[in-house]
Amino acid sequence: MLTTQIVFVASVLFVAELSQAENQPLDAANLVGKWRSVKLEGKDIGSLIVGMDAEFSKDGGVTLIAKVKQGSELKLITKKGTYKVIMKQLEMTFDMETRRSKAWFHKDRLIIQDPELDSRVHFERVKSKK
């Protein structure tokens, strides 16, 4: 029984270590492009937001489009602003309000986590149509 528990704990630690190894720090060059949310987590994200799109440009511009459920309708809320990568964190400014979030790449995903709210958004890069 004890041996089984030790093996289980060791395997969990090994998987956690592999998972950490797959995390890559945020850098502006890899951020540029269009992204679409594939997973929304956290109690503060709410049940009304059903998706998000983000586009980061080379010149530091960002456009976020939130897909919000209002009754039986889907409303798109668009915000344009600026972004910077500072000490491996993502700083975005919209309507004169600046927020800095934890952000990193995990495999092929961009993950943004709000430092004050319980919310995390997983994005995948939108493939360009050829």
GUTIGU-360701 format. One record per atom (N, C-alpha, C, O): residue in three letters; y, z, x. Coordinates in steps of 0.05 Angstrom, whole numbers, padded with zeros to 5 digits, always signed. Example, Ala and Ser with C-alpha at 12.3 -4.5 7.8 and 13.67 -1.06 7.14 Angstrom:
BEGIN
ALA-00114+00156+00264;ALA-00090+00156+00246;ALA-00066+00156+00264;ALA-00066+00169+00285;SER-00045+00142+00257;SER-00021+00143+00273;SER+00001+00157+00258;SER+00023+00161+00268;
This chain:
BEGIN
MET-00024+00000+00017;MET+00000+00000+00000;MET+00025+00000+00017;MET+00043-00016+00013;LEU+00026+00018+00037;LEU+00049+00020+00055;LEU+00052-00006+00071;LEU+00075-00015+00075;THR+00031-00018+00080;THR+00032-00043+00095;THR+00043-00065+00077;THR+00059-00081+00087;THR+00035-00066+00052;THR+00046-00086+00034;THR+00076-00083+00030;THR+00091-00103+00030;GLN+00085-00058+00027;GLN+00114-00053+00024;GLN+00129-00061+00049;GLN+00151-00073+00047;ILE+00118-00056+00073;ILE+00132-00063+00098;ILE+00134-00093+00100;ILE+00154-00104+00108;VAL+00112-00107+00094;VAL+00112-00136+00095;VAL+00133-00147+00075;VAL+00147-00166+00082;PHE+00134-00136+00051;PHE+00153-00145+00031;PHE+00181-00141+00041;PHE+00197-00160+00039;VAL+00188-00118+00051;VAL+00215-00112+00061;VAL+00222-00131+00084;VAL+00244-00141+00085;ALA+00203-00135+00102;ALA+00208-00153+00125;ALA+00213-00181+00115;ALA+00230-00195+00126;SER+00198-00190+00095;SER+00202-00218+00085;SER+00229-00220+00071;SER+00242-00241+00074;VAL+00237-00200+00057;VAL+00264-00200+00043;VAL+00286-00202+00065;VAL+00305-00217+00062;LEU+00283-00185+00086;LEU+00303-00186+00107;LEU+00304-00213+00121;LEU+00325-00223+00128;PHE+00281-00225+00125;PHE+00279-00251+00138;PHE+00293-00272+00121;PHE+00308-00289+00131;VAL+00287-00272+00095;VAL+00300-00291+00077;VAL+00330-00287+00076;VAL+00345-00306+00076;ALA+00339-00262+00075;ALA+00367-00256+00075;ALA+00380-00266+00101;ALA+00403-00276+00100;GLU+00367-00263+00123;GLU+00377-00272+00149;GLU+00379-00303+00149;GLU+00399-00314+00159;LEU+00359-00317+00139;LEU+00360-00346+00136;LEU+00383-00355+00119;LEU+00397-00374+00125;SER+00386-00340+00096;SER+00408-00347+00078;SER+00435-00345+00091;SER+00452-00362+00087;GLN+00439-00323+00106;GLN+00464-00320+00121;GLN+00468-00342+00141;GLN+00491-00351+00145;ALA+00447-00351+00154;ALA+00449-00372+00174;ALA+00457-00398+00161;ALA+00469-00415+00175;GLU+00452-00402+00135;GLU+00459-00427+00122;GLU+00489-00427+00113;GLU+00499-00447+00106;ASN+00501-00403+00113;ASN+00530-00401+00106;ASN+00546-00412+00130;ASN+00542-00404+00153;GLN+00565-00429+00124;GLN+00583-00440+00144;GLN+00612-00432+00137;GLN+00619-00433+00113;PRO+00628-00426+00157;PRO+00655-00418+00151;PRO+00671-00441+00140;PRO+00665-00465+00145;LEU+00692-00434+00126;LEU+00709-00454+00113;LEU+00727-00468+00135;LEU+00737-00455+00153;ASP+00729-00494+00133;ASP+00748-00508+00149;ASP+00761-00530+00132;ASP+00748-00542+00115;ALA+00787-00535+00138;ALA+00802-00554+00121;ALA+00791-00582+00121;ALA+00792-00595+00100;ALA+00781-00592+00143;ALA+00771-00619+00145;ALA+00748-00624+00126;ALA+00747-00645+00113;ASN+00730-00605+00123;ASN+00707-00608+00105;ASN+00714-00602+00076;ASN+00698-00608+00058;LEU+00737-00590+00072;LEU+00745-00583+00045;LEU+00757-00607+00029;LEU+00755-00608+00005;VAL+00768-00626+00044;VAL+00782-00649+00032;VAL+00762-00665+00015;VAL+00740-00672+00024;GLY+00771-00671-00010;GLY+00755-00687-00028;GLY+00753-00675-00056;GLY+00767-00655-00062;LYS+00736-00687-00072;LYS+00733-00678-00100;LYS+00708-00660-00103;LYS+00687-00667-00091;TRP+00710-00639-00118;TRP+00689-00620-00122;TRP+00686-00614-00152;TRP+00706-00614-00166;ARG+00661-00609-00161;ARG+00656-00602-00189;ARG+00639-00576-00189;ARG+00620-00573-00174;SER+00647-00558-00207;SER+00632-00533-00209;SER+00604-00538-00219;SER+00599-00554-00238;VAL+00584-00523-00208;VAL+00557-00525-00217;VAL+00547-00497-00226;VAL+00525-00495-00238;LYS+00562-00476-00219;LYS+00554-00450-00227;LYS+00579-00432-00227;LYS+00594-00432-00209;LEU+00582-00417-00249;LEU+00604-00398-00252;LEU+00591-00370-00255;LEU+00573-00366-00272;GLU+00600-00351-00238;GLU+00589-00324-00238;GLU+00610-00303-00241;GLU+00634-00308-00234;GLY+00603-00281-00252;GLY+00620-00258-00254;GLY+00631-00253-00281;GLY+00636-00271-00297;LYS+00635-00227-00288;LYS+00644-00220-00314;LYS+00673-00228-00319;LYS+00681-00232-00342;ASP+00689-00231-00298;ASP+00717-00238-00302;ASP+00722-00268-00305;ASP+00744-00276-00312;ILE+00702-00284-00301;ILE+00705-00313-00304;ILE+00706-00319-00334;ILE+00718-00339-00343;GLY+00694-00302-00350;GLY+00695-00305-00379;GLY+00675-00325-00389;GLY+00665-00342-00375;SER+00671-00324-00415;SER+00653-00344-00428;SER+00668-00368-00438;SER+00656-00388-00447;LEU+00694-00368-00436;LEU+00710-00390-00446;LEU+00712-00413-00425;LEU+00714-00436-00433;ILE+00711-00406-00400;ILE+00713-00427-00379;ILE+00684-00438-00375;ILE+00666-00423-00368;VAL+00681-00464-00381;VAL+00655-00475-00379;VAL+00651-00494-00355;VAL+00629-00504-00350;GLY+00673-00498-00340;GLY+00671-00515-00317;GLY+00697-00518-00303;GLY+00718-00512-00314;MET+00697-00527-00278;MET+00721-00531-00262;MET+00717-00555-00244;MET+00695-00559-00233;ASP+00738-00570-00240;ASP+00739-00591-00220;ASP+00762-00584-00201;ASP+00782-00572-00209;ALA+00758-00591-00176;ALA+00779-00586-00155;ALA+00781-00610-00137;ALA+00761-00623-00131;GLU+00805-00617-00130;GLU+00809-00638-00110;GLU+00829-00628-00089;GLU+00851-00620-00095;PHE+00820-00629-00064;PHE+00836-00620-00041;PHE+00844-00645-00025;PHE+00826-00661-00018;SER+00869-00648-00020;SER+00879-00672-00006;SER+00884-00665+00024;SER+00887-00641+00031;LYS+00886-00685+00040;LYS+00891-00681+00069;LYS+00918-00668+00074;LYS+00922-00654+00094;ASP+00937-00674+00056;ASP+00965-00664+00061;ASP+00969-00635+00050;ASP+00992-00626+00050;GLY+00948-00622+00042;GLY+00950-00594+00033;GLY+00955-00591+00003;GLY+00960-00569-00006;GLY+00952-00612-00012;GLY+00954-00610-00041;GLY+00928-00604-00054;GLY+00907-00612-00044;VAL+00928-00590-00076;VAL+00904-00583-00091;VAL+00909-00587-00121;VAL+00930-00580-00131;THR+00889-00598-00135;THR+00890-00600-00164;THR+00865-00586-00175;THR+00843-00593-00167;LEU+00869-00567-00193;LEU+00847-00553-00206;LEU+00848-00560-00236;LEU+00869-00559-00248;ILE+00825-00567-00247;ILE+00822-00573-00275;ILE+00801-00554-00286;ILE+00778-00556-00279;ALA+00810-00536-00304;ALA+00791-00517-00317;ALA+00784-00528-00344;ALA+00801-00537-00359;LYS+00758-00528-00350;LYS+00748-00536-00376;LYS+00744-00511-00393;LYS+00727-00495-00387;VAL+00761-00508-00413;VAL+00761-00483-00429;VAL+00753-00489-00457;VAL+00762-00507-00470;LYS+00734-00473-00467;LYS+00725-00475-00494;LYS+00743-00460-00513;LYS+00748-00436-00510;GLN+00754-00475-00533;GLN+00770-00463-00554;GLN+00758-00470-00581;GLN+00762-00492-00591;GLY+00744-00451-00592;GLY+00729-00457-00617;GLY+00708-00477-00611;GLY+00691-00473-00594;SER+00709-00499-00626;SER+00689-00521-00622;SER+00700-00543-00603;SER+00686-00563-00598;GLU+00724-00539-00594;GLU+00737-00560-00577;GLU+00737-00551-00548;GLU+00735-00528-00541;LEU+00739-00571-00531;LEU+00741-00567-00502;LEU+00768-00576-00493;LEU+00777-00599-00497;LYS+00783-00557-00481;LYS+00810-00563-00472;LYS+00811-00563-00441;LYS+00798-00547-00428;LEU+00825-00582-00430;LEU+00828-00584-00401;LEU+00855-00573-00393;LEU+00876-00581-00404;ILE+00855-00554-00374;ILE+00879-00542-00364;ILE+00882-00550-00335;ILE+00864-00544-00318;THR+00903-00565-00328;THR+00907-00575-00301;THR+00929-00560-00287;THR+00951-00556-00298;LYS+00923-00552-00262;LYS+00943-00539-00245;LYS+00945-00554-00219;LYS+00924-00560-00207;LYS+00969-00560-00210;LYS+00973-00572-00184;LYS+00987-00552-00166;LYS+01005-00537-00175;GLY+00979-00552-00141;GLY+00991-00533-00122;GLY+00985-00542-00094;GLY+00981-00565-00088;THR+00986-00522-00076;THR+00981-00527-00048;THR+00959-00508-00038;THR+00953-00487-00051;TYR+00947-00515-00015;TYR+00926-00497-00004;TYR+00929-00497+00027;TYR+00940-00516+00039;LYS+00919-00476+00038;LYS+00916-00473+00067;LYS+00890-00458+00073;LYS+00882-00442+00057;VAL+00879-00464+00096;VAL+00856-00448+00105;VAL+00867-00429+00127;VAL+00877-00438+00147;ILE+00866-00403+00121;ILE+00877-00383+00139;ILE+00855-00363+00146;ILE+00844-00350+00128;MET+00848-00361+00171;MET+00827-00342+00180;MET+00802-00344+00162;MET+00791-00325+00153;LYS+00794-00369+00159;LYS+00769-00376+00144;LYS+00770-00367+00114;LYS+00750-00364+00102;GLN+00794-00363+00104;GLN+00798-00358+00076;GLN+00815-00380+00064;GLN+00830-00394+00078;LEU+00812-00384+00038;LEU+00827-00405+00023;LEU+00851-00393+00009;LEU+00848-00376-00009;GLU+00874-00402+00017;GLU+00899-00392+00005;GLU+00909-00415-00013;GLU+00914-00437-00003;MET+00913-00410-00039;MET+00923-00430-00057;MET+00948-00419-00071;MET+00949-00395-00079;THR+00967-00437-00075;THR+00992-00430-00089;THR+00995-00448-00113;THR+00995-00472-00111;PHE+00998-00435-00137;PHE+01003-00449-00162;PHE+01027-00435-00175;PHE+01027-00411-00178;ASP+01046-00450-00185;ASP+01069-00439-00199;ASP+01081-00415-00184;ASP+01087-00395-00197;MET+01085-00418-00159;MET+01098-00398-00141;MET+01082-00373-00138;MET+01092-00353-00127;GLU+01057-00372-00146;GLU+01039-00349-00142;GLU+01018-00357-00122;GLU+01003-00377-00126;THR+01015-00341-00101;THR+00996-00347-00080;THR+00973-00326-00081;THR+00978-00302-00083;ARG+00949-00337-00078;ARG+00925-00320-00077;ARG+00908-00329-00054;ARG+00905-00353-00049;ARG+00896-00310-00041;ARG+00877-00316-00019;ARG+00850-00307-00028;ARG+00846-00284-00036;SER+00830-00325-00026;SER+00803-00320-00035;SER+00783-00324-00012;SER+00788-00338+00007;LYS+00761-00310-00014;LYS+00739-00314+00004;LYS+00727-00341-00003;LYS+00723-00347-00027;ALA+00721-00357+00016;ALA+00709-00383+00011;ALA+00692-00391+00035;ALA+00699-00385+00058;TRP+00670-00405+00029;TRP+00652-00413+00051;TRP+00635-00436+00040;TRP+00634-00442+00016;PHE+00622-00449+00059;PHE+00603-00470+00052;PHE+00575-00458+00054;PHE+00569-00444+00073;HIS+00558-00464+00034;HIS+00530-00456+00035;HIS+00514-00481+00029;HIS+00514-00491+00006;LYS+00500-00491+00049;LYS+00485-00516+00047;LYS+00506-00538+00039;LYS+00524-00543+00054;ASP+00502-00550+00016;ASP+00520-00571+00008;ASP+00541-00562-00013;ASP+00554-00578-00026;ARG+00544-00536-00016;ARG+00562-00524-00036;ARG+00586-00511-00023;ARG+00585-00500-00001;LEU+00608-00512-00038;LEU+00632-00497-00032;LEU+00632-00473-00051;LEU+00630-00477-00075;ILE+00635-00449-00040;ILE+00635-00425-00057;ILE+00662-00411-00054;ILE+00670-00405-00031;ILE+00675-00405-00076;ILE+00701-00392-00076;ILE+00698-00366-00092;ILE+00689-00366-00115;GLN+00704-00343-00080;GLN+00702-00317-00092;GLN+00729-00304-00093;GLN+00742-00300-00072;ASP+00738-00296-00117;ASP+00763-00282-00120;ASP+00761-00254-00108;ASP+00742-00240-00115;PRO+00780-00245-00092;PRO+00778-00219-00079;PRO+00784-00196-00099;PRO+00776-00173-00094;GLU+00798-00202-00121;GLU+00806-00180-00139;GLU+00790-00180-00165;GLU+00787-00159-00178;LEU+00780-00203-00173;LEU+00765-00206-00198;LEU+00735-00209-00192;LEU+00728-00217-00170;ASP+00719-00203-00212;ASP+00690-00208-00209;ASP+00685-00237-00218;ASP+00677-00242-00240;SER+00690-00255-00199;SER+00686-00284-00205;SER+00679-00299-00180;SER+00691-00294-00159;ARG+00660-00317-00183;ARG+00651-00334-00160;ARG+00644-00361-00172;ARG+00630-00363-00192;VAL+00655-00382-00160;VAL+00650-00409-00169;VAL+00636-00425-00147;VAL+00646-00426-00124;HIS+00614-00438-00155;HIS+00599-00455-00136;HIS+00606-00484-00143;HIS+00604-00492-00166;PHE+00615-00499-00123;PHE+00623-00527-00127;PHE+00604-00544-00111;PHE+00595-00537-00089;GLU+00599-00568-00121;GLU+00586-00589-00105;GLU+00605-00612-00103;GLU+00620-00618-00121;ARG+00604-00626-00080;ARG+00621-00649-00076;ARG+00614-00671-00095;ARG+00591-00677-00100;VAL+00635-00683-00106;VAL+00632-00706-00124;VAL+00628-00731-00107;VAL+00645-00738-00091;LYS+00606-00744-00111;LYS+00600-00768-00095;LYS+00617-00791-00105;LYS+00620-00795-00129;SER+00629-00805-00087;SER+00647-00828-00094;SER+00630-00851-00104;SER+00608-00856-00094;LYS+00640-00865-00124;LYS+00626-00888-00135;LYS+00631-00912-00117;LYS+00654-00917-00110;LYS+00610-00926-00111;LYS+00613-00949-00093;LYS+00611-00975-00108;LYS+00613-00996-00096;
